[in-house]
Amino acid sequence: MKNSDTLLEVCADAADLAARLARDLASVLGDALAARGSAVLAVSGGRSPVPLFHALAAMPLDWARITVTLVDERFVPPDHADSNAALVRAHLLQGHAAAARFVPLVEANDFAAAPADAERALAAVVARANRDARSIDAAVLGMGDDGHTASLFPGAPEIAAGLNPRNPLDWLAVHPPAAPHRRISLTLAALLRAGHLRLAISGAAKRAVYDAALQARRDDLPLSALLHPPHPHVHVYWSP
């Protein structure tokens, strides 16, 4: 069921959500490939996207012409259990999608000086990401129960810069007030510049947070910054 007012698609369950969203993303990426011969997909981490990654990896796209990167990343080594890059390598860059070019945000050698000089190392990672920023055709977002999306956390010291729609930077460092690890995250400005945004959420609690963010622009719900005014190509997928 689609609601054109809220751009919400209600799915039967997590498997249905993954299948529908994978088809949607394949269409967006296919259009980009046809238009200019290449495409860029940015994905989120966590455990929730794993079924989507499996469904997307099975799509018979010309993956050799698709670049995959991340919406955000924890500042941890690439083999760390909390690394989003490790998750993508294990679950998305398989099957057909094994041919994609993957651009992680954090490399193993970024930790040559960490943790002794972790802040300087993180700053260097952010600077590199901004130098190498590219146009994103589709970005897949998640949302936390606190209304954060990407790594734009309410209460983070960097949240004002992160949610500034006129920020010229695509990436910034974020120090979440409660969640573990320093982060690197796309800014709201970068998300607004992306071609298509897809938000995937599950469960009654997250639906309630999404509904609250949809009702009004709220400083305590970073997601609401994407919805007021709405990005012209936001599509939300929700399953119970």
Residue pairs with C-beta under 8 A, 6 or more apart in sequence:
1 9
1 10
2 8
2 9
3 9
3 10
6 214
6 236
7 230
7 234
7 235
7 236
8 210
8 236
8 238
9 20
9 235
9 236
9 237
9 238
10 238
10 239
11 17
11 20
11 237
11 238
11 239
12 239
13 239
13 240
14 51
14 202
14 239
15 51
16 239
17 51
17 52
17 200
17 202
17 237
17 238
17 239
18 51
18 52
18 54
18 55
19 55
20 237
21 52
21 55
21 140
21 198
21 200
21 237
22 52
22 55
22 56
22 58
22 59
23 59
24 198
24 235
25 41
25 56
25 59
25 138
25 140
25 198
26 56
26 59
26 61
28 39
28 137
28 138
28 195
28 196
29 39
29 41
29 61
29 66
29 137
29 138
30 61
32 38
32 39
32 40
32 137
32 138
32 195
33 39
33 61
33 62
33 65
33 66
37 65
38 65
38 66
38 67
39 65
39 66
39 67
39 137
39 138
40 66
40 67
40 68
40 69
40 134
40 135
40 136
40 137
40 138
41 66
41 67
41 68
41 69
41 136
41 137
41 138
41 139
41 140
42 68
42 69
42 70
42 71
42 136
42 138
42 139
42 140
42 186
42 194
43 49
43 53
43 68
43 69
43 70
43 71
43 88
43 92
43 139
43 140
44 70
44 71
44 72
44 84
44 140
44 141
44 142
44 150
45 70
45 72
45 73
45 74
45 83
45 84
45 87
45 88
46 84
46 87
46 142
48 142
48 200
48 202
49 87
49 91
49 140
49 142
49 200
50 87
50 91
52 140
52 200
53 87
53 88
53 91
53 92
54 91
54 94
56 92
56 97
57 91
57 92
57 93
57 94
57 95
57 96
57 97
57 98
58 95
58 96
59 96
59 97
60 96
61 96
61 97
63 96
63 97
63 98
63 99
63 100
64 99
64 100
64 101
66 97
66 100
66 101
67 100
67 101
67 102
67 103
67 134
68 88
68 92
68 93
68 97
68 100
68 101
68 102
68 103
69 102
69 103
69 104
69 105
69 134
69 136
70 84
70 85
70 88
70 104
70 105
71 139
71 140
71 141
71 150
71 185
71 186
72 84
72 105
72 150
72 151
72 174
72 183
72 184
72 185
72 186
73 83
73 84
73 85
73 104
73 105
73 106
73 151
73 183
73 184
73 185
74 80
74 82
74 83
74 84
74 106
74 180
74 181
74 182
74 183
75 106
75 110
75 118
75 121
75 122
75 125
75 173
75 181
75 182
75 183
75 184
76 82
76 83
76 106
76 181
77 83
77 106
77 108
77 111
78 85
78 86
78 104
78 106
78 107
78 108
79 86
79 108
80 86
82 180
82 181
83 106
85 102
85 104
85 105
85 106
88 102
88 104
89 102
93 100
93 102
103 132
105 125
105 129
105 171
105 184
106 125
106 184
110 121
110 124
110 125
111 121
112 121
113 120
113 121
114 121
118 182
122 173
122 182
122 184
123 173
125 173
125 184
126 171
126 172
126 173
126 184
129 170
129 171
129 184
130 169
130 170
130 171
133 170
133 171
133 190
135 193
135 194
135 195
136 190
136 193
136 194
136 195
137 194
137 195
137 196
138 194
138 195
138 196
138 197
138 198
139 186
139 191
139 194
139 196
139 197
139 198
140 198
140 200
141 149
141 150
141 191
141 197
141 198
141 199
141 200
142 149
142 199
142 200
142 201
143 149
143 199
143 201
143 206
143 209
143 210
143 223
144 153
145 205
145 206
145 209
146 153
146 154
146 209
146 221
147 154
147 209
147 212
147 213
147 218
147 220
147 221
147 222
147 223
147 224
148 154
148 176
148 222
148 223
149 199
149 222
149 223
149 226
150 185
150 186
150 191
151 174
151 176
151 183
151 184
151 185
152 159
152 162
152 163
152 174
152 185
152 187
152 188
152 222
152 225
153 159
153 174
153 176
153 177
153 178
153 179
153 222
154 177
154 219
154 220
154 221
154 222
155 177
155 178
156 162
156 174
156 175
156 176
156 177
157 175
158 172
158 173
158 174
158 175
159 174
159 222
161 167
161 169
161 172
161 187
162 172
162 174
162 185
162 187
162 188
162 222
163 187
163 188
163 222
163 225
164 187
164 188
164 189
165 188
165 189
165 192
165 225
166 189
167 187
167 188
167 189
168 189
169 187
169 189
169 190
170 186
170 187
170 189
170 190
170 193
171 184
171 185
171 186
171 187
171 190
172 184
172 185
172 187
173 182
173 183
173 184
174 182
174 183
174 184
174 185
175 182
175 183
176 183
188 222
188 225
188 226
191 197
191 226
191 231
192 226
192 231
194 231
195 233
196 233
196 235
197 226
197 231
197 233
197 234
197 235
198 234
198 235
198 236
198 237
199 210
199 223
199 226
199 234
199 235
199 236
199 237
200 236
200 237
200 238
201 207
201 210
201 236
201 237
201 238
202 238
202 239
202 240
203 240
204 240
206 238
207 238
209 221
209 223
210 223
210 236
210 238
212 218
212 221
212 224
213 221
213 223
213 224
213 227
214 224
214 227
216 224
216 228
217 224
217 225
217 227
217 228
218 224
226 234
227 234
